[in-house]
Amino acid sequence: MLGAIIGDIAGSAYEHPGVNRDATSVFAPGSHFTDDTVLTVAVADSLLNPDQKGDFPFREKLQEYTLRYPHAGFGSGYLAWAKSRSTRDNDSYGNGAAMRVSPIGHFFPDMEDVLRYAELSARPSHSHPEALASVRAVAGSVFLARNGHPKAEILEFIRSTAGYDMDFSLEKLRPEYGFNSRSSSSVPVALRCFLDSVDYADAIRLAISMGGDTDTEAAIAGSVAEAFYGHIPQEWKNAALSLLPDAFIRVIRRFGERKSPAKKN
C-alpha cells in the first residue's frame, strides 16, 4: 500500500495545467498526501479491525477518515456523502474507489476474496458498475503482481475482468490527455503506465507525465508496480513517511506486520 501512497504524494504537485513535469524531480516542492492516501489508510484500517461479526467496517472507516481530514482534496459529492454518515450506497462512477483499493490486493490469499472484498470496499461510495469494474481490475492486478504473475497475464486479467481496451499508446495519448476522474477513462491509463514501466520509479514518472488526475493515476500505477517489482527507492519511502501523520504510519506498519486470513481449501 505504500506504493499507492508514494504515488499519491508524488502526483499531488503535478495535477494542474502548466506545471513543469520534470521526470527527474518526483517529489516537487509542495508535494503532500491527498484523499487518495487518507482512504487507502482507511481501507487498510478496516481490514485490520473487523467488527464482532468478522465483517470489515469499510463504510464506517471511510466516513471516519474523511471527516478527520476533510480538506485533503475530496470531491464535493463524496464529501457530502461522508458528512451525512449515509448508510445508503452512493452510485458514483469516479476513480475514488480504485485509488484506495490496493490493501485488499495484498491482504487476501486467493483471488475470489480479493475481488469480493474489493467490491464491498467500493460499494458504500462507488456502487456504479464502472467503479466496481475498476476496483476488480486494480485489486486483482495487485494480487497477481505480488504472486509473481507476468505482465502478459495481468494485462489479460485487466481486459477480461473490466473489459478495458488496453491497446493504446501512452505516447500518442499524452498530448490530448486531460483531467478525467471517471474510472473507465482514467484507470486504464494508470494501469497502462504500470504495464509500460521498467521499475517502480518509472511507473510513477509515466503516470505523472500524462497530466490529468496525476495523484490518483500515480497512486493506482504505484500500487501495482510496488507489488510487481517489490522495490521502492528508500529515499522515496523516507520522503513520503516524513509527510504522513503518525496515525497513518502506525496503520501502515501494522498492515505490513499483519497475518492475512487463511487460504481457503
C-alpha positions, -999 to +999 in steps of 0.1 A: +000+000+000+030+023+004+034+022-033+000+038-037+007+064-011+040+074-026+023+077-060-003+100-045+022+123-029+044+123-060+015+132-082+000+158-059+021+187-072+016+179-109-022+179-112-028+214-126-022+225-162+010+243-169+031+225-142+066+215-153+066+177-151+103+172-148+108+134-148+139+138-126+120+157-099+093+134-085+088+150-050+083+185-062+080+214-037+046+214-022+041+176-025+016+164+000-007+135+007-043+138-006-076+120-002-061+090-021-037+084+009-064+091+035-087+065+021-060+039+013-052+040+050-089+038+059-093+006+038-062-009+055-075+001+089-108-016+081-090-048+072-071-047+105-101-041+126-131-064+117-162-060+138-176-085+162-192-104+133-159-106+114-171-081+088-148-053+077-162-018+085-154-001+052-183+024+053-176+035+088-138+038+084-142+057+051-165+082+066-144+085+098-112+092+080-129+116+056-143+137+084-109+136+102-092+150+071-120+169+052-096+192+034-074+165+018-090+170-016-122+151-016-148+156-043-178+176-032-203+147-038-182+122-019-176+147+010-214+153+012-219+115+014-194+112+042-207+141+062-242+128+061-230+095+076-252+079+050-260+042+052-270+041+016-247+032-012-236+061-034-238+055-072-205+071-082-185+060-113-154+080-103-120+066-097-121+072-060-126+035-051-099+023-074-073+047-059-078+032-023-083-005-030-046-017-031-045-030+005-072-056-004-049-070-032-022-076-005-045-089+023-063-119+010-047-152-001-070-160-030-084-141-060-120-149-051-118-130-018-098-102-034-125-095-059-153-099-034-139-075-009-127-051-035-163-046-045-175-045-009-150-017-001-162+003-031-200-001-028-206+024+001-194+053-020-189+039-056-216+013-064-217+021-102-208-009-124-179+011-139-164+018-104-169-019-094-151-030-126-122-006-118-116-020-082-117-055-095-091-046-121-067-028-097-070-052-067-068-082-089-037-068-106-021-062-073-028-098-062-014-112-095+017-090-093+026-099-057+022-136-066+047-134-094+025-134-125+040-119-156+026-087-172+010-105-201-012-124-176-020-092-157-029-075-189-053-103-199-069-102-165-075-065-168-091-070-202-113-099-190-124-086-156-130-049-166-135-050-203-110-023-209-095-017-243-058-016-234-045-013-269-034+023-268-001+042-267+007+065-238+029+085-261+001+091-286-024+098-259-003+121-238-007+154-259-045+152-257-049+137-223-066+159-197-081+157-162-107+129-161-117+112-129-142+088-145-130+053-136-135+038-171-113+066-186-085+071-160-080+036-145-069+020-178-043+048-183-029+042-148-027+005-154-010+011-188+016+032-170+024+002-149+025-022-178+048+000-198+072+007-169+106-009-162+106-004-125+086+013-097+101+047-102+094+046-140+057+037-133+053+068-112+071+090-137+050+077-165+018+085-146+029+120-137+039+126-173+004+120-185-010+150-167-046+150-157-055+134-123-019+128-116-021+119-079-047+092-085-031+080-117+002+076-099-014+060-068-030+033-090+001+027-111+023+027-080+001+002-062+005-024-088+042-015-095+051-020-058+035-054-058+052-064-091+087-050-087+090-053-049+114-024-046+107+013-039+137+036-036+145+041+001+148+078-003+112+079-017+100+059+013+117+082+037+104+114+020+068+101+019+068+089+055+081+123+067+049+138+052+024+115+069+007+118+103+019+094+130-016+077+129-011+067+093+024+054+099+011+032+127-016+017+104+010+012+076+034-006+099+006-028+114-005-037+079+030-047+070+031-070+100-004-084+096-015-120+095-038-125+065-068-147+067-061-184+060-063-195+024-095-214+016-092-252+010 
